[in-house]
Amino acid sequence: MAKQKKDNKYVFNPKTLSFDLFKEPLGNRVGRVIVFLLTTIVFAFFIVLLIYFFFGSPKEKMQAREIEYLKLQYEILDDKLDDMEVLLEDMEQRDNNVYRKIFEAEPVPSSLRKSGFLKADRYEDLYGYKNSDMVLAVATKLDVIASQLYYQSKSYDEVLRMARNKAQMLACVPAIIPVKESEIRQISSYFGYRTDPVYKISKFHSGIDFAAAVGTEVFATGDGEVVSVERNHWGYGNMITLDHGYGYKTNYAHLSKFAVKKGQKVKRGQVIGYVGSTGKSTGSHLHYEVLKNDKAIDPINFFFNDLTPEEYEKILEQASMPSLTMD
C-alpha cells in the first residue's frame, strides 16, 4: 500500500462512497499567486514612499549635503563682502577727507558711490527659488561693491591728475598778503559782519581792508589771468579781478591806478595796481577778497606764505575784535 503524503487533500465522493484525491483548479492557484504578487508590490510601494518622504534617497541626501555646503559658502562670501565694504568705506573717508581736502576738491557723494546697478530685470533669473533671498542679497551687495570700486578708481585717477598739477596749483592759489607788510598802517577790517562806516548798520564784509598810503604797490597773490579791470566812482571803485584757476578768484578794490590790462597773465608777487580811495571809501586802503567757486571766503586763511605761526595767531586774534570797515 503506497504511503500517503501529509499535504494531500481528499474529498468524499458520494457516487463511489469513497474518498478521492482533491485537485485544486489551475485558476485558483493562478489567482492566489496574482494576489500574493499584488500584495507584495503594494507593500513594497508603501515602503519606498515611506523611505522617500521620511528618509530620502541616497541621491537626495547627496544633493541636500551639497545645498548645505553651498549655503555655507554663500555665508562665508557674505562675510567677506562685509569686510570689503568696511575697507572701502575707510578708503572713501580718506579720499574725501584727506586727499581731496589737500587739493580743495569736492568729495564724491556717498549716494553716487553706492548707487549699484539699477536695471530692473537684472536679478529676475534669481527669483522663485527656496534660497532666492540669500542669493539676491549677496548678488546685490556684490554689485554695490563693484560700483564703489568703480567710482573709487575714478576718484583716485582724478586725485592723481591733481597731484601731478600740484606745483602749478600751488603757484596759482592766493598765498601772500597783497601789500608789503612794511607799507601796511593797519588792517582796518576783517572778514565777517562789521559796522558800515557810511550807513552805520551791521553789514557783511566779504574781504579784508589793508590801510596804506595812496600809491602803495598792490601785488597779485597768485599766478593767474586778469579777467576784469573796472573804473567806478562808487562801490568798489577801481577794481581788478584775477582768475587763478582751480575755482579761485581774487578782487583788489579802491585802487588809484592800474598796472595791468584785461587778458594779461600775471605771476604771484607781480605789481598789478596801486592803493587808492576810489568808490565808497572813507580813507586810502586796499579792499582784498578771495573767492572759491564764486563764493567769498576768508582771505586770512591764505596768508601762509608770508606769516610765521606766531604772526598768524596774532592776526587771528585781531580778526575777532570789533572794527569799522573803510568801504
Residue pairs with C-beta under 8 A, 6 or more apart in sequence:
8 21
8 22
9 21
9 22
10 19
10 20
10 21
10 22
11 19
11 20
11 22
12 18
12 19
12 20
13 19
13 20
51 57
56 64
67 131
71 131
71 134
74 131
74 134
74 135
74 138
77 138
78 137
78 138
78 141
81 138
81 141
81 142
81 145
84 145
85 141
85 145
85 148
88 145
88 148
88 149
88 152
91 152
92 108
92 110
92 113
92 148
92 152
95 107
95 108
95 152
95 155
95 156
95 159
96 107
96 108
97 107
99 159
100 106
100 107
100 155
100 159
103 159
103 162
103 163
103 166
103 169
104 173
104 246
104 247
104 292
105 158
105 159
105 162
108 151
108 155
112 151
113 147
113 148
113 151
113 152
114 144
114 147
114 148
115 147
116 140
116 143
116 144
116 147
117 143
117 146
117 147
122 143
123 136
123 139
123 140
126 132
126 135
126 136
126 139
127 136
129 135
162 169
168 223
169 245
169 246
171 222
171 223
171 268
172 222
172 223
172 224
172 244
172 245
172 246
172 248
173 222
173 244
173 246
173 248
173 302
174 221
174 222
174 244
174 248
174 250
174 290
174 299
174 302
175 221
175 222
175 268
175 302
175 303
175 304
175 305
175 306
176 219
176 221
176 222
176 268
176 269
176 303
176 305
176 306
177 184
177 210
177 221
177 303
177 306
177 307
178 210
178 218
178 219
178 220
178 221
178 250
178 252
178 286
178 288
179 210
179 212
179 216
179 217
179 218
179 219
179 275
179 286
180 216
180 217
180 219
181 306
183 212
183 213
183 216
183 217
184 210
184 211
184 212
185 211
185 212
185 213
186 211
187 208
187 209
187 210
187 211
187 315
187 318
188 209
188 210
188 211
188 283
188 285
188 323
188 324
188 325
188 326
189 205
189 208
189 209
189 323
189 324
189 325
189 326
190 205
190 208
190 298
190 300
190 318
190 319
190 323
191 205
191 206
191 207
191 208
191 296
191 298
191 299
191 300
191 319
192 204
192 205
192 298
192 319
193 202
193 203
193 204
193 205
194 202
194 203
194 205
194 322
194 323
194 324
194 325
195 201
195 202
195 203
195 322
195 324
195 325
196 202
196 203
196 325
197 282
197 324
197 325
197 326
197 327
198 280
198 282
203 325
205 325
206 289
206 296
207 251
207 253
207 287
207 288
207 289
207 290
207 296
207 299
208 287
208 288
208 299
208 300
209 285
209 286
209 287
209 288
209 325
209 326
209 327
210 275
210 285
210 286
210 288
211 283
211 284
211 285
211 326
212 275
212 284
212 285
212 286
213 275
213 284
214 256
214 274
214 275
214 276
214 277
214 284
215 256
215 257
215 274
215 275
215 276
216 274
216 275
216 286
217 271
217 274
217 275
218 252
218 255
218 271
218 272
218 273
218 274
218 275
218 286
219 268
219 269
219 270
219 271
219 272
220 242
220 250
220 266
220 267
220 268
220 269
220 270
220 272
221 250
221 268
221 288
221 290
221 302
222 242
222 244
222 248
222 250
222 268
223 244
223 265
223 266
223 267
223 268
224 242
224 243
224 244
224 245
224 248
224 250
224 265
224 266
225 242
225 243
225 263
225 264
225 265
225 266
226 240
226 241
226 242
226 260
226 261
226 262
226 263
226 264
226 265
226 266
226 272
227 241
227 242
227 243
227 249
227 262
227 263
228 239
228 240
228 241
228 262
229 240
229 258
229 260
229 261
229 262
230 236
230 238
230 239
230 240
230 241
231 238
232 238
232 239
232 278
232 279
233 278
233 279
234 279
234 280
235 279
235 280
236 251
236 253
236 254
236 279
236 280
236 287
236 327
237 253
237 254
237 255
237 276
237 277
237 278
237 279
237 280
237 281
238 253
238 254
238 255
238 256
238 257
238 258
238 273
238 276
238 278
238 279
239 251
239 252
239 253
239 254
239 255
239 279
240 251
240 252
240 255
240 258
240 260
240 272
240 273
241 249
241 250
241 251
241 252
242 249
242 250
242 252
242 266
242 272
243 249
244 250
247 292
247 293
248 290
248 291
248 292
249 290
249 291
249 294
250 288
250 289
250 290
250 291
251 287
251 288
251 289
251 291
252 272
252 273
252 286
252 287
252 288
253 279
253 286
253 287
253 288
253 289
253 327
254 275
254 276
254 277
254 278
254 279
254 281
254 284
254 285
254 286
254 287
254 327
255 273
255 274
255 275
255 276
255 278
255 286
256 273
256 274
256 275
256 276
256 277
256 278
256 284
257 273
257 274
257 276
258 272
258 273
259 271
259 272
259 273
259 274
260 266
260 270
260 272
260 273
266 272
275 284
275 285
275 286
276 284
277 283
277 284
277 285
279 327
280 327
281 326
281 327
282 326
282 327
283 326
285 326
285 327
287 326
287 327
288 299
289 296
289 299
290 296
290 297
290 298
290 299
290 302
291 297
300 315
300 316
300 319
303 312
303 315
304 312
307 315
